[in-house]
């Protein structure tokens, strides 16, 4: 131990005092090489460079030429004396004196290079040692590998590992541990994998901590398959795998929004006999939400319940969030009420999700109650809580209360958010009062509101729903305003604007927008083309509708169900029902199943031609396809008979 080493040095110092200036001058010279080396070693431990250098000079004057051990002690003194630059000078002096450096000297020099963060210098020392024929030692390779890993020199690290393999130098546990820790700090999975391979080759027995760190680094850098392999390796090595280890890796995968890798790791966890706990399931739910797979959260929750794992507040909140995202608002409210009965006071996150659910329901009373709870329990209320309360009041039609809340929010948070803009404008946009909505928008801008792309989509979509040439021109003006503000329009913005132009009778503008989309780096989408298709379908112009459809396919936009349905409607209204049937078969060949509305479109076409036999064939095909008829189906059939 260090204490024992200090006591040993003190006893040796009493027997052989560290030379003073007078003893160095020869007044009391040491008697042997051994005594000089012992004195040098003590100076090295304490980092006393001045005395070590004096001893080395006195050693030569006394007829004991310094050997590799003596020079190594002086180098060691420079390292411990926080003077790593001096090591290079000692190494040059050593060579000039005709003393061949040994592995210890090279190891000390490598440590000094590591402290200087001199990666290239450390590699040069390693190459020099190997060229000199000096037998390698782990103490030389370890600092060179460490400095390469710390400085992010992956090629250098691979050189060191290759040299160790060629020279027969085996990795030890300490070097593996230090390198893994450094890789964790530098987030370097490639070097980590190389070190892991070397450790496997040299049969270094790793423990739980080393495996956990490796899995952490690999999962954090999206090496998900390699992370799963770590757990398999742990099992093969007989190292116990705990649920906490899996949870740590799952958390990294969740943060990286990698649901596929996360679900694969969860399956591997079960196969290894490690039962997921509530933290595991909560982490998986969080990852599914981050990866846009909220619909799969319900299956995870069901699995959790089947295994008897009691959901805590975090897991319940995440499940509620998934229910809201999948528009299962009533179920989310029921979960919140059950949570209140079970836990008493839900936390802030649970209340926010519940407020969102109540807002979607238009339940202003419950949303406002939770807002008051937030004031009481959290002392401060953030913008999200106000926004959900505003949305609830807007959907409930309580405009006066919504305006009061808006003013209160401005005092509490300073400025409205883009969500605030959506909530405040929603009643006006739903009523189709575009002029009033734009006037209110100007007021919101005056309060410091900054619009998002989603806000523009809502405004332009409202113009499209309202119809008319003026509203179409307003939509085009909003698109231009968006560009002036530096917000790049996306496919949803263009789709809504094309739809507004089509509904406003500005067909030429709609085509120009479609042509401009690729020029602005926006991928054309089916919604924009479908808006034009509806125009020609309503006018019973199937040839022009087919032209739009073909242009859509040529542009690389995959038609959806609405595209095929609208093209069928154009043919059916143009009394070319046989061609509409061909469109139906083309849709089915693309893997898109026909629904009741699709078959009703064909029935309407045969009804116009009073073709009863063909209508019956369509009805029979519906039965074979398992598509149920609705009231409209029978009304059309009766009209065909008449």
Order of alpha helices (4+ residues) and beta strands (2+ residues): alpha-alpha-alpha-alpha-alpha-alpha-alpha-alpha-alpha-alpha-alpha-alpha-alpha-alpha-alpha-alpha-alpha-alpha-alpha-alpha-alpha-alpha-alpha-alpha-alpha-alpha-alpha-alpha-alpha-alpha-alpha-alpha-alpha-alpha-alpha-alpha-alpha
